[in-house]
Amino acid sequence: MSTTIDPVVLQQLVAQAVRQLQKEGTQAAAPAVPAARDEYGVFTTMADAIDASAAAQHTLLFQSPSQRQQWIDVIRQTCLDKNNMQMMSRMAVEETEIGRYEDKVIKNTAAARYTPGIEDLKTDARTGEHGLVLFEYCPFGVIGAITPTTNPTETIINNSICMIAGGNTVVFSPHPRAKKTSIFLVQLLNKALYEAGAPLNLITMVREPSIEATDEMISNPKVRLVVATGGPGIVKKVLSSGKKAIGAGPGNPPVVVDETANIEKAAKDIVDGSSFDNNVPCIAEKEVFAVDSIFDYLRINMKGAGAYEITDTDTIERLWKLVANEKGTGPKVEFVGKSAKYILHQLGIEVEDTKKLIIMEVAKDHPFVQTEMLMPILPLVRCDNVDQAIEWAYEAEHGNRHSAMMHSTNVAKLSKMAKLMETTIFVKNGPSYAGLGIGGQGYPTFTIAGPTGEGLTSPKSFCRLRECVLKDMFNIR
C-alpha cells in the first residue's frame, strides 16, 4: 500500500533539511574563520599588531623554558602535518609564482623539523671566591621581522621557532606578493598555539603588508629588534633604524671545481643545488669556475644530470636581454624563480621537464657571472688553474661574504678558498643546500646574516646576553 505525502508537508521537510545542512556547514567552517580571536594574529593596523605582540610577550616572559619548548613543539607539529605542509607549500608557489612545490616542501620540512629550539640557549655559570655569576640568553622582547617573497613560509617558520624559543614574540612584515600565504600560516600557527594553551598573538602581522606598514614597525618603540631577510635595500633600511638590527642580505655564491674533484659527483651536486627551488635560495650556486683540464667533462656530466646547454653566443645574449632588467643590474621580477623550461620557452626553445637548469660557457666578466639573478641559469667560466678559479670566484662574490662552494680533494686549496672567501657558509664537495642541513650536517636557517655578522641565525641570535651576580655565595670549592 503506497502512501502519498502532502506537498505542503514535503516542502516543509525539505526546507527544514536545507536549514539543518546550512547550520552544519556553518559550524564545520567556523574553525577556519578565527575572527573571534582578532583573526589569530592578523590585524588591520601595524600599531594593533605590535600592541598585541607586546602583551603576549609580557606573558611569555614569565613562562618557563619548558613551556616555551611546548610552544615550539606545537609549531613543529602543526607545520609537519601533511595537509598543512602541502597547503602552505602550494600556496607559496601559486601566490608568488616563484619556485617549485616539491622543493618548498623540502625547505618547509627542514625549517619545521630541524630549526634549533631552546637547546641552543646555553647558560654559562662561573664561581670564585667572590661568589657566583650567571651569563644567560634573555629575550629582546618584541621583534619586527621582514620576510621575502622568495622564501615566505620557510622564513616565518624558522624565525618563529628561533624567536619564541628565546622568549620573544614576533611581528612579521611579509612581502606583499606573499600576503595570502603569510596570513594563512600566521593564523594557522596562532590558532594551534592558542588551543594548546599558549598566549594569544605570539606571532602577528598586518592584513595588508606595505612599505608604510614596514616603516611603522621599524620605528615603533615597542619593537626592540628588527630583522630583515631580503635584498640590500631593506637591509640598509633596518641598519639605519637606530635599533639593534640583524640583516640577511644578498649573495652571489660561486663554485670552484678543480682537477682533483670527483667530476661526476660535482656535476650532479652543482645541478641539484643550482636548480633547487629554481635557484631562489640565496645560498644556491650562481656561477661556476672550473679548471680547463676538466671543464668539458664537467659540462658533459652536468648535461647528463639535467642541465640544458646554450652554445650559441647570440642566443646567450638574447637570454640576458630577456631576463635582465632595463638597467642590467638584476633580474626582471617576472622571471625570478621561474623554471628552466619556462624561461627557454620564452626564448623559443622547447625542452622536457627533466631539464631543470640552463648552462652556458661565458667569460668571467659576463653579467650572468657578476649579477645574482635568482633563476636556474648558471654560467660556466673556464680557468687556467685552480688559483685563478679561486681568485675569479672571490671577485664574483663581490664581498657579500654569503656562501661559496668548492669541489676538490686538495686540502690546501680547499683551505685557501675558505679563508679567502670569508663566507658565512662554505660547502666542500656537496650541493649548496647541504649548508642548510638538507643532506648535510648542521641546522637550517633562512635568515643568514652576513652583513651584521650573526651568520646562520639561531635562537641565541635573537637574545641579549645578560649577567646575574650573587656576591660571596655559592662557591663550595
Rosetta blueprint (number, residue, H / E / L):
1 M L
2 S L
3 T L
4 T L
5 I L
6 D L
7 P H
8 V H
9 V H
10 L H
11 Q H
12 Q H
13 L H
14 V H
15 A H
16 Q H
17 A H
18 V H
19 R H
20 Q H
21 L H
22 Q H
23 K H
24 E H
25 G H
26 T H
27 Q H
28 A H
29 A H
30 A H
31 P H
32 A H
33 V L
34 P L
35 A H
36 A H
37 R H
38 D L
39 E L
40 Y L
41 G L
42 V E
43 F E
44 T L
45 T L
46 M H
47 A H
48 D H
49 A H
50 I H
51 D H
52 A H
53 S H
54 A H
55 A H
56 A H
57 Q H
58 H H
59 T H
60 L H
61 L H
62 F L
63 Q L
64 S L
65 P H
66 S H
67 Q H
68 R H
69 Q H
70 Q H
71 W H
72 I H
73 D H
74 V H
75 I H
76 R H
77 Q H
78 T H
79 C H
80 L H
81 D L
82 K H
83 N H
84 N H
85 M H
86 Q H
87 M H
88 M H
89 S H
90 R H
91 M H
92 A H
93 V H
94 E H
95 E H
96 T H
97 E L
98 I L
99 G L
100 R L
101 Y H
102 E H
103 D H
104 K H
105 V H
106 I H
107 K H
108 N H
109 T H
110 A H
111 A H
112 A H
113 R H
114 Y H
115 T L
116 P L
117 G L
118 I H
119 E H
120 D H
121 L L
122 K L
123 T L
124 D E
125 A E
126 R E
127 T E
128 G E
129 E L
130 H L
131 G E
132 L E
133 V E
134 L E
135 F E
136 E E
137 Y E
138 C E
139 P E
140 F L
141 G L
142 V E
143 I E
144 G E
145 A E
146 I E
147 T L
148 P L
149 T L
150 T L
151 N L
152 P H
153 T H
154 E H
155 T H
156 I H
157 I H
158 N H
159 N H
160 S H
161 I H
162 C H
163 M H
164 I H
165 A H
166 G L
167 G L
168 N L
169 T E
170 V E
171 V E
172 F E
173 S E
174 P L
175 H L
176 P H
177 R H
178 A H
179 K H
180 K H
181 T H
182 S H
183 I H
184 F H
185 L H
186 V H
187 Q H
188 L H
189 L H
190 N H
191 K H
192 A H
193 L H
194 Y H
195 E H
196 A L
197 G L
198 A L
199 P L
200 L L
201 N L
202 L L
203 I E
204 T E
205 M E
206 V E
207 R L
208 E L
209 P L
210 S L
211 I H
212 E H
213 A H
214 T H
215 D H
216 E H
217 M H
218 I H
219 S H
220 N L
221 P L
222 K L
223 V E
224 R E
225 L E
226 V E
227 V E
228 A E
229 T E
230 G L
231 G L
232 P H
233 G H
234 I H
235 V H
236 K H
237 K H
238 V H
239 L H
240 S L
241 S L
242 G L
243 K L
244 K E
245 A E
246 I E
247 G E
248 A E
249 G L
250 P L
251 G L
252 N L
253 P L
254 P E
255 V E
256 V E
257 V E
258 D L
259 E L
260 T L
261 A L
262 N L
263 I H
264 E H
265 K H
266 A H
267 A H
268 K H
269 D H
270 I H
271 V H
272 D H
273 G H
274 S H
275 S H
276 F H
277 D H
278 N H
279 N H
280 V L
281 P L
282 C L
283 I L
284 A L
285 E L
286 K L
287 E E
288 V E
289 F E
290 A E
291 V E
292 D H
293 S H
294 I H
295 F H
296 D H
297 Y H
298 L H
299 R H
300 I H
301 N H
302 M H
303 K H
304 G H
305 A L
306 G L
307 A E
308 Y E
309 E E
310 I L
311 T L
312 D L
313 T H
314 D H
315 T H
316 I H
317 E H
318 R H
319 L H
320 W H
321 K H
322 L H
323 V H
324 A E
325 N L
326 E L
327 K L
328 G L
329 T L
330 G L
331 P E
332 K L
333 V H
334 E H
335 F H
336 V L
337 G L
338 K L
339 S L
340 A H
341 K H
342 Y H
343 I H
344 L H
345 H H
346 Q H
347 L L
348 G L
349 I L
350 E L
351 V L
352 E L
353 D L
354 T L
355 K L
356 K L
357 L E
358 I E
359 I E
360 M E
361 E E
362 V L
363 A L
364 K L
365 D L
366 H L
367 P H
368 F H
369 V H
370 Q H
371 T L
372 E L
373 M L
374 L L
375 M L
376 P L
377 I E
378 L E
379 P E
380 L E
381 V E
382 R E
383 C E
384 D L
385 N L
386 V H
387 D H
388 Q H
389 A H
390 I H
391 E H
392 W H
393 A H
394 Y H
395 E H
396 A H
397 E H
398 H L
399 G L
400 N L
401 R L
402 H L
403 S E
404 A E
405 M E
406 M E
407 H E
408 S L
409 T L
410 N L
411 V H
412 A H
413 K H
414 L H
415 S H
416 K H
417 M H
418 A H
419 K H
420 L H
421 M H
422 E L
423 T L
424 T L
425 I E
426 F E
427 V E
428 K E
429 N L
430 G L
431 P L
432 S H
433 Y H
434 A H
435 G H
436 L H
437 G L
438 I L
439 G L
440 G L
441 Q L
442 G L
443 Y L
444 P L
445 T L
446 F L
447 T L
448 I E
449 A E
450 G L
451 P L
452 T L
453 G L
454 E L
455 G E
456 L E
457 T L
458 S L
459 P H
460 K H
461 S H
462 F H
463 C E
464 R E
465 L E
466 R E
467 E E
468 C E
469 V E
470 L E
471 K E
472 D L
473 M L
474 F L
475 N L
476 I L
477 R L
